[in-house]
Amino acid sequence: MEKALLKPALQVRDIWVEYTLSSTSLSTGKKIYALRGISFDVLEREIFGIVGASGSGKSTLLKVIMGFVSPSVGSIEVDGINILKVNRETRKNILKKIGYVSQDPLAAVNPRFKVRDIVTEPLKAAGVPKREITKMLPTLIESVGLPLDVLDLLPHELSLGMLQRVVIARAIAIKPRVLLLDEPTSALDSVTQSHVIALLKELKDFFGYASILVSHDLKVVSYLADRLAILMAGLILEEGIALNVLNNPLHPYTQELVDSIKLKEVREVFAVDPSACPFYAHCYLRLEEKCRKIPPLIELDSKRRIRCWLYS
């Protein structure tokens, strides 16, 4: 199906999240901005990648979407409904449409639960009748490439790869409108990674949900994401079609992430001045005076956005 015919399943608009540091002799209620005006859409059947180093705001963004963190400004819309403006019960029902796969499958499950209990947990919480759950369970397990004999096993009896498939089965059990993938392959060996990546792509195509893939690994993102955003210090620095961004990076920070021979992992960048372009101190192309201010995020065309004074 053409992208132009697909509707946004998720719309994130102008999200700001701030934290106030406790008062000390060195700091009196200083504010730290984790997210600064984040906006993007995720279409049906699309995987939207978000790439950034630790501290860039990736995890905070997922927490906002899941309702664990309240932004000071902004809106989060699922199928056109702003989950930040509805009553608690309506919001709870909408959040049931959002599935989640974490980077650590062992930490994501109850070690005392058998596989059948882990997978059916969200179905029971949603009030699905027991008879219906019994009918759905074999299909869910087989859809993630596991044999039915794992149903009565405990988490410690499975490999990490198998357990991550269990976590994925649980996430898709509710037939999510949006699936959040938080570094879903980072705990796996390279062979298992490739299998899980193929599975995630296959499931997205089959079920048609929208996905957000958070990762520090550009190679994983290049395989899975249709579009991606580069995040640094709570700001989107570049956004576009994944292969276009990775094959022709425009922002100096994105260029630093992409090696001419192989894709590298995101590197930490420290000492960010909150009033300047977050890459100012490390940018060899910086314009000394102009880059001391944060540039706007501009559209180069309908498929590419960039936050850099070189293009403004």
N, C-alpha and C positions, 0 to 999 in steps of 0.2 A: 504494500500500500504506500502511495506517495506521502511524503512527510507533510505536504501542504494540507492533506485531508485529515491528518491526525490532530486531535485536540490535546491541549495541555491537561495532564492528569494532576500535576502539581505546579502551583505558581508561588514563587517566593518573591516578596516585594519589600525592598528597602529595610531589611532586617538589621537592627542595631542591638547589640548586647554589650552591656557594660558591667564591670565589677568594681566595687569600691574597696580599696585596701584598708585594713584596720589601721587606726592611727598609731604611729610610733614617733620617736624623736626625730626620725628622718622624713616621715611622711604623715601628712594629716588628711586622712580621707581621700587619698589620691585615687582617681578613676582610671581603670584599665579597660580599653575597648577590645573585646574579643571578636566582634563582627561589626563592620562599618558599612552600612548601606548595601547589603548583599541582595541582589535581585537576579532571578533566572527562572525559566520555565523548563519543565520536563514533560515531553510528549508521551502519549501512549506508545507502547512497544519500543521505547527508547531507553538506552542506558546513558546517563549523564555522569561523566567522571569529574571528581573534584580532587585535585592534586595539590598537596602542600606539605611542608615540613611540620614537625611537631611544634605546636604552639601557633599554627597558622589560623586556627579557627574551625578546622574540619569537624572535630568531635563536638564542639559547641553547636555547630549548625545542625548536626543530626539530632542533638538533644532538643533543640528548638522545634524541629519538625515532629519529634515524638512527644512533645509536650512536657519534657522534663525541665526545660529552661524557658522562662518567659522573656521575650525581647522587650526593650524599652520602647521601640518603635518598629512598625512594619506589619506585614500580613503574611499568612500562610494559607493558601487556598487549595483544597482538594476537591476536584470537580466543581470549581467555582464557589465553594463555600469556605469562608474565612473561619478557620477553626479557632482563631484568637478572639472572635467576636460573638460566638454562639454560647448557649448555656452549657453547663457542665455535662449534662446527660447527652446532649447532641454531640458535643466535642468527643466524649468517650466513645460514642458509636462511630464517629468518623475515623478516630484513631485506630479502630479495629480494622480499618482498610489498609493500614500500613504495617507491612511485615519487616522483620529485622534479622539480619545475619551478622553476628559479631566475628571479630578476628580470632577469638579464643573459644573454640567449641567446648572445651572442658569447663570453662568458667560460665558458659551460657546455659548449662543444664543442671538439673538436680541429680547429683551422683547416685541417689537412692531410687531414682525413677528408671523403670525399664523403657526401652525405646518406644513401645506402644504408648506409654503414658506421656513421654516427652512430646511426641508428634501430635497427640490428640488434646494436649493441654489447652491450646487456644480454642479448639472446637467446643470443648466442654464449657469454657468460660463464656463462649458466645451462645450457649444454650442449645447447641445442636443435639437432637435426640440421639440416644445411645445406639439405636438400630442404624441410624444414618451414618454415625461415626464408624461403626463396624464395617459397613459397606465401603466407606471411603478409604479406610486405612491401607488395604493392600495396594490400591492404585497410587496412593501417595508414596508409599515405600518404593514401589517399582519405578515411579516416575523419576526418582533420584538415583536409580541404578543400584539399589540394594536388594538382596534376597529377603524373602519373607521370614526366614529363620532368625533374623536379627531382632525381631519384635520383642522377644523375651530376654534379650541381653541387656546388661547394665553398661553405662558409658565406659567404664574402665576395661570392658571386654572388647572394645572396638578400637581400631586404629584411629588416628586423628582425622584422616581423610574420610573414613566411614562416618565418624561422629559429626563431621561438618556437613555431610550429606543429610544426616538426621536433622540437624539444625535447619538446613535449607527446607527439608520436608515440612518441618513445623511452621516455618515462615510462610510457605505457600499454601498451607492447609486452609487458611482463611480466605483464599482467593483474593490476595491483596490488590488494591488499586495501585499502590506504590510499594516497592521493595527497597529497603535501605541495606546496602552492602558495605559493612565497615571493615576494610582490609580483610576480605573473606578468605584470602589464600596465604596471608603472611605467616601463619603458623605451620604451613605444610611444606613438604619437600618438593623439589622441582617437578618430579613426575606426577605426584598427586595434584600439584597446582594446576598442571595442564589439563588433567581430567576434570577438575572442579570448574575451571574456566569454561571448558567446552559444555559442561552441564548447565552452568548459569546462562550461557548464550542460548542453548536449546530450550530451556524452560521459559526464558523471556519471550522467545519467538512463539512458543506454543500457547502460553497463558495470556500474553499480550499486556502484562503490567508494565508500568513505568518503573525505572530503577535509578537510584543514585549510588554510584560506586565511589567510595572514599578510599584513597590509596596514596602511598608515597612511592609506589613502584610504577614508573612510566611504561614498563613493558607490559604489565598486566592491563593497565589502562588502554594501551594501544590495541590489545586484543579484544577488549570487551566494550569500550565506550564508543558511542556514536558521536557525541560531542563532549567537550571537557572545559573546565575552568581551572585556571592556575590561581591558587589562593596564597596570599602572604600577608601576615600581620592583620588579618581580618578584612582584607580587601581583595577583590577579584582584579588580577593584573592583566589577564588575557583569557578570552573565551572564543570557542569556535568549533568547527568540525574537528574531531580528534586527530585524524591523520593529517589534516591541513596544518594544525597547530604544531604537531610533532615533526612534520616534514619541513615546515617553513615557519619556525618560531620567530615572532616579531619583537616581543618584549625582551630586553636584555636579560631579565631573570629567567624567562623560559629558555632563552638561548643557552644560559649557563647549565640548565638541567638536561639539555639534549646534546649528546656527544655525537660526533660525525660517524663513529664506528658502531657504537651500541648505546642503548638508552640507559641512563644512570638513575639511581634512586635520588630522591630529593635530598639536598643537603641543608643542614641547619644554617641559618643566617642570623647573627646576633646583633645587638646594639642598634635596634630600629628606633629612629626618631619619629614619634607619632605624628608630628606636624609635617614631615617631609615624605616624599616618595619612599616606601619601605625598603626599596633596593638602593637608595641613594648612596650609602656608604660603600657599597661594593660595586657600583656600576661604572664601568670604564667609559661609557658614553654620556655620563651625566652632564647636564648643563648647570653649572655651579649655582647660579642664583635661582633659576626657574625651578629646578628639581628639589629645592628646599620646601616647596609646597606640593601637596598631593594633587596629581593631575586628575582630570575627570575621566570617567570610563566612556569612551566614544565608540560609535559604530563605524567601522571602516566600510562595511557593506552589511547586507542582511544576515550574513553568516559569520561575522568576525567582530569582536569587541576588544578594545585594548585600552589600558590605562598607562599612558606614557607621553611625556611632553614632546618626544621626538615625532609623534604622530598627531599631536593636538594643534 
